[in-house]
Amino acid sequence: MEKNLIESNQKSNQAILPRSAWVSNVAYLRALFKAKKALDRIEEEAKITHKSNSFY
């Protein structure tokens, strides 16, 4: 009985997925979204500049 209790405690303390993978994925996604936001801002500025320089 005690052996089963120890084994179940050890199993419940183990993460289903390694936390290091979660942390690195979060950092990757943050960098990806930051880059996308910057590219979107540059694209919007280019559209505004293009419209203001247009003769039509």
C-alpha positions in Angstrom: 0.0 0.0 0.0 2.8 2.4 0.9 4.7 1.6 -2.2 1.6 2.4 -4.4 1.2 5.7 -2.6 4.8 6.7 -3.2 4.5 5.7 -6.9 1.3 7.7 -7.3 2.9 10.8 -5.7 5.9 10.5 -8.0 3.7 10.2 -11.0 1.6 13.2 -10.0 4.6 15.4 -9.4 5.9 14.8 -13.0 4.8 17.3 -15.6 2.9 16.0 -18.6 5.1 18.1 -20.8 8.5 19.5 -19.9 8.2 23.1 -18.7 11.4 24.2 -20.6 9.6 23.5 -23.9 6.7 25.7 -22.8 9.0 28.6 -21.8 10.9 28.5 -25.1 7.7 28.2 -27.1 6.3 31.2 -25.3 9.5 33.2 -25.9 9.4 32.2 -29.6 5.8 33.2 -30.0 6.4 36.5 -28.3 9.2 37.3 -30.7 7.1 36.2 -33.6 4.2 38.4 -32.7 6.5 41.3 -32.0 8.1 40.9 -35.5 4.7 40.6 -37.1 3.4 43.7 -35.4 6.5 45.7 -36.5 6.1 44.5 -40.1 2.4 45.4 -40.1 3.3 48.9 -38.8 5.9 49.3 -41.5 3.4 48.1 -44.2 0.8 50.6 -42.9 3.3 53.5 -43.0 4.3 52.5 -46.5 0.6 52.6 -47.6 0.1 56.0 -46.0 3.3 57.4 -47.6 2.4 55.9 -51.0 -1.1 57.5 -50.9 0.3 60.9 -49.9 2.8 60.8 -52.7 0.3 59.8 -55.3 -0.9 62.3 -57.9 -4.3 60.7 -58.3 
